[in-house]
Amino acid sequence: MKLVDLWLTRSLSMCLLLQSFVLMILCFHSASMCPKGCLCSSSGGLNVTCSNANLKEIPRDLPPETVLLYLDSNQITSIPNEIFKDLHQLRVLNLSKNGIEFIDEHAFKGVAETLQTLDLSDNRIQSVHKNAFNNLKARARIANNPWHCDCTLQQVLRSMASNHETAHNVICKTSVLDEHAGRPFLNAANDADLCNLPKKTTDYAMLVTMFGWFTMVISYVVYYVRQNQEDARRHLEYLKSLPSRQKKADEPDDISTVV
């Protein structure tokens, strides 16, 4: 019995020691994978904090198990294609207060379905590809950017799940319609369908072109008729100006003399 108790005690001790060793390895592994200039911690998942790290681009060695990623207050200027594709557990992404100007079409590929919060506020974004936020389920913050309000932005906002709240905070820095500059996007979109403006402009241009051609044709026909009338009048005047034909000496008179 004593041997059994001793064996159980030693087994339990070995088990606890093994668990501590595995946990230490996992913690060391996570710490070793933390990008330079960032802090990594485990609290309901791996949190990677790279705020105020003077980053000029998004790190490419982010741990795959990252759940919360803070990249705010840096000098990042673009979001490349598929930069987050391996972060399948990512729920929160903060890219606010950077200098982001460009977002590639497939920038959020791989995280669009799992992402819950996306913060792109306080950047320099004027426009994005119409498919940049496709399938994005996250609540997006995109305010305080110099947005150019046009058909593409209208399509982008319509494709987002939280479209109404997101669009409400978008202010048009510039717009395809000058009168919408400085106004909330929702007001501009309610006043005019920005995706129909190019079609209407094309229709008007075609109508003006057709009217121009029609006017030219009518003008040519009128000119041609008037020119022919003038030529006919001149020819008639010429014929009238010719001298009458004199009778020949041996030509008999038209009236015969009765004897």
C-alpha positions as CSV (number, residue, x, y, z in Angstrom):
1,M,0.0,0.0,0.0
2,K,2.8,2.3,0.9
3,L,4.5,1.6,-2.5
4,V,1.3,2.5,-4.3
5,D,1.0,5.8,-2.3
6,L,4.6,6.6,-3.1
7,W,4.1,5.9,-6.7
8,L,1.0,8.0,-6.9
9,T,2.8,10.9,-5.1
10,R,5.7,10.8,-7.5
11,S,3.4,10.5,-10.5
12,L,1.4,13.5,-9.4
13,S,4.6,15.5,-8.9
14,M,5.9,14.5,-12.3
15,C,2.6,15.5,-13.9
16,L,2.6,18.9,-12.3
17,L,6.3,19.4,-13.3
18,L,5.5,18.4,-16.8
19,Q,2.5,20.9,-17.0
20,S,4.7,23.7,-15.7
21,F,7.4,22.9,-18.3
22,V,4.9,22.9,-21.1
23,L,3.3,26.1,-20.0
24,M,6.8,27.7,-19.7
25,I,7.6,26.6,-23.2
26,L,4.3,28.0,-24.6
27,C,4.9,31.3,-22.8
28,F,8.4,31.5,-24.1
29,H,7.2,30.6,-27.6
30,S,4.6,33.4,-27.6
31,A,7.1,35.9,-26.2
32,S,9.7,35.0,-28.8
33,M,7.1,35.5,-31.6
34,C,6.1,38.9,-30.5
35,P,7.0,41.5,-33.2
36,K,9.8,43.9,-32.4
37,G,8.5,47.0,-30.6
38,C,5.3,45.3,-29.5
39,L,4.1,43.9,-26.2
40,C,2.3,40.5,-26.1
41,S,0.1,39.3,-23.3
42,S,-2.4,36.5,-22.8
43,S,-5.7,37.6,-21.4
44,G,-8.7,35.9,-23.0
45,G,-6.4,35.2,-26.0
46,L,-3.2,36.7,-27.2
47,N,-3.2,40.5,-27.2
48,V,-0.5,42.2,-29.3
49,T,0.0,45.9,-28.5
50,C,2.1,47.9,-31.0
51,S,0.8,51.4,-30.2
52,N,3.2,54.3,-30.5
53,A,6.0,52.0,-31.8
54,N,7.0,54.3,-34.7
55,L,6.0,51.5,-37.1
56,K,6.0,52.5,-40.8
57,E,4.3,49.3,-41.9
58,I,2.3,46.5,-40.5
59,P,4.5,43.8,-39.0
60,R,4.5,40.6,-41.1
61,D,5.6,38.3,-38.2
62,L,2.4,38.7,-36.1
63,P,1.6,35.5,-34.1
64,P,-1.2,33.5,-35.7
65,E,-3.1,33.2,-32.4
66,T,-3.5,37.0,-32.1
67,V,-7.0,37.9,-30.9
68,L,-6.5,41.7,-30.2
69,L,-4.1,43.7,-32.3
70,Y,-3.4,47.4,-31.6
71,L,-1.4,49.2,-34.3
72,D,-2.7,52.7,-33.5
73,S,-0.6,55.9,-33.3
74,N,2.1,54.9,-35.7
75,Q,3.2,56.0,-39.2
76,I,1.6,53.2,-41.3
77,T,0.6,54.5,-44.7
78,S,-1.0,51.4,-46.4
79,I,-2.7,48.1,-45.7
80,P,-1.3,45.5,-48.2
81,N,-3.2,42.6,-49.7
82,E,-3.7,39.6,-47.3
83,I,-1.5,41.1,-44.6
84,F,-3.8,39.5,-41.9
85,K,-4.6,36.3,-43.7
86,D,-3.1,34.0,-41.1
87,L,-4.8,35.7,-38.1
88,H,-7.9,33.5,-38.1
89,Q,-8.7,34.3,-34.4
90,L,-8.4,38.1,-34.8
91,R,-11.4,39.9,-33.3
92,V,-10.2,43.5,-32.7
93,L,-8.0,45.5,-35.1
94,N,-7.1,49.1,-34.2
95,L,-5.3,51.0,-37.0
96,S,-6.4,54.5,-35.9
97,K,-4.2,57.6,-35.8
98,N,-1.8,56.6,-38.5
99,G,-1.2,58.1,-42.0
100,I,-3.1,55.4,-44.0
101,E,-3.9,56.5,-47.5
102,F,-4.2,53.2,-49.4
103,I,-6.2,50.0,-48.6
104,D,-5.7,47.2,-51.1
105,E,-8.6,45.3,-52.4
106,H,-7.9,42.1,-50.4
107,A,-6.4,43.8,-47.4
108,F,-8.8,42.0,-44.9
109,K,-8.9,38.7,-46.6
110,G,-8.9,35.9,-44.0
111,V,-10.3,38.0,-41.2
112,A,-13.4,39.6,-42.7
113,E,-15.6,36.9,-41.2
114,T,-14.1,36.8,-37.6
115,L,-13.3,40.5,-37.1
116,Q,-15.7,42.2,-34.7
117,T,-14.2,45.7,-34.4
118,L,-12.2,47.6,-37.0
119,D,-10.9,51.1,-36.3
120,L,-9.6,53.1,-39.2
121,S,-10.5,56.5,-37.9
122,D,-8.1,59.5,-37.9
123,N,-6.2,58.6,-41.0
124,R,-5.8,60.0,-44.6
125,I,-8.1,57.7,-46.5
126,Q,-9.8,59.4,-49.4
127,S,-11.2,56.4,-51.2
128,V,-10.9,52.6,-51.2
129,H,-11.5,49.8,-53.7
130,K,-15.2,48.9,-53.9
131,N,-14.4,45.3,-52.7
132,A,-12.1,46.3,-49.9
133,F,-14.7,45.7,-47.2
134,N,-16.5,42.8,-48.8
135,N,-17.9,40.2,-46.3
136,L,-16.7,42.4,-43.5
137,K,-18.9,41.7,-40.4
138,A,-17.0,44.1,-38.1
139,R,-18.3,47.3,-36.7
140,A,-16.1,49.7,-38.5
141,R,-15.0,53.2,-37.4
142,I,-13.9,55.2,-40.4
143,A,-14.6,58.8,-39.3
144,N,-12.1,61.7,-39.5
145,N,-10.8,60.8,-42.9
146,P,-10.7,63.1,-45.9
147,W,-13.3,61.0,-47.8
148,H,-14.1,61.7,-51.4
149,C,-17.8,60.9,-51.8
150,D,-18.6,59.2,-55.0
151,C,-20.2,56.0,-56.4
152,T,-17.4,53.8,-55.1
153,L,-17.8,55.0,-51.5
154,Q,-21.5,54.5,-51.8
155,Q,-21.0,50.9,-52.9
156,V,-18.4,50.3,-50.1
157,L,-20.7,51.4,-47.4
158,R,-23.6,49.4,-48.7
159,S,-21.5,46.3,-48.6
160,M,-20.7,46.7,-44.9
161,A,-23.0,45.1,-42.3
162,S,-23.0,48.1,-40.0
163,N,-23.5,50.4,-43.0
164,H,-25.9,52.9,-41.5
165,E,-23.9,53.8,-38.4
166,T,-20.6,53.8,-40.3
167,A,-22.0,56.1,-43.1
168,H,-23.5,58.4,-40.5
169,N,-20.0,59.4,-39.3
170,V,-18.5,59.9,-42.7
171,I,-18.0,63.5,-43.8
172,C,-17.4,64.3,-47.4
173,K,-14.1,66.3,-47.7
174,T,-14.7,66.4,-51.5
175,S,-17.5,65.0,-53.7
176,V,-18.4,64.4,-57.3
177,L,-21.1,67.1,-56.6
178,D,-19.5,70.2,-55.2
179,E,-22.5,71.1,-53.1
180,H,-22.0,67.9,-51.0
181,A,-18.5,68.8,-49.9
182,G,-18.3,69.3,-46.1
183,R,-21.6,67.4,-45.5
184,P,-22.3,64.0,-44.0
185,F,-22.3,61.2,-46.5
186,L,-25.8,60.1,-45.6
187,N,-27.2,63.5,-46.6
188,A,-25.3,63.5,-49.9
189,A,-26.5,59.9,-50.7
190,N,-30.1,60.8,-49.8
191,D,-30.1,63.9,-52.0
192,A,-28.7,62.0,-55.1
193,D,-27.8,58.5,-56.1
194,L,-24.1,59.0,-56.7
195,C,-23.9,55.9,-58.9
196,N,-26.3,57.3,-61.4
197,L,-24.5,60.5,-62.0
198,P,-22.0,59.2,-64.6
199,K,-24.9,57.5,-66.5
200,K,-26.9,60.7,-66.5
201,T,-23.9,62.7,-67.7
202,T,-23.3,60.2,-70.5
203,D,-27.0,60.5,-71.5
204,Y,-26.8,64.2,-71.6
205,A,-23.6,64.2,-73.6
206,M,-25.2,61.8,-76.1
207,L,-28.3,63.9,-76.4
208,V,-26.2,67.1,-77.0
209,T,-24.2,65.3,-79.6
210,M,-27.2,64.0,-81.4
211,F,-28.8,67.4,-81.3
212,G,-25.6,68.9,-82.8
213,W,-25.6,66.4,-85.6
214,F,-29.3,67.0,-86.3
215,T,-28.8,70.7,-86.4
216,M,-25.9,70.3,-88.9
217,V,-28.0,68.1,-91.2
218,I,-30.9,70.5,-91.2
219,S,-28.5,73.4,-91.8
220,Y,-27.0,71.6,-94.7
221,V,-30.4,70.8,-96.3
222,V,-31.5,74.4,-95.9
223,Y,-28.3,75.7,-97.4
224,Y,-28.6,73.2,-100.3
225,V,-32.2,74.1,-101.1
226,R,-31.4,77.9,-101.0
227,Q,-28.3,77.4,-103.1
228,N,-30.4,75.5,-105.8
229,Q,-33.1,78.2,-105.7
230,E,-30.5,80.9,-106.2
231,D,-28.9,79.0,-109.1
232,A,-32.3,78.5,-110.7
233,R,-33.1,82.2,-110.4
234,R,-29.8,83.2,-111.9
235,H,-30.3,80.8,-114.8
236,L,-33.8,82.1,-115.5
237,E,-32.5,85.7,-115.5
238,Y,-29.8,84.7,-117.9
239,L,-32.4,83.2,-120.3
240,K,-34.5,86.3,-120.1
241,S,-31.6,88.5,-120.9
242,L,-30.9,86.7,-124.2
243,P,-32.0,88.7,-127.5
244,S,-35.0,87.5,-129.4
245,R,-34.3,85.4,-132.6
246,Q,-34.7,87.3,-135.9
247,K,-36.6,85.9,-138.8
248,K,-34.7,84.9,-141.9
249,A,-35.4,86.6,-145.3
250,D,-36.8,83.6,-147.0
251,E,-38.9,82.4,-144.1
252,P,-42.6,82.7,-145.0
253,D,-44.9,84.7,-142.9
254,D,-47.1,82.9,-140.5
255,I,-50.2,84.8,-141.8
256,S,-51.1,84.1,-145.4
257,T,-52.4,86.9,-147.7
258,V,-55.9,86.3,-149.1
259,V,-56.3,87.5,-152.7
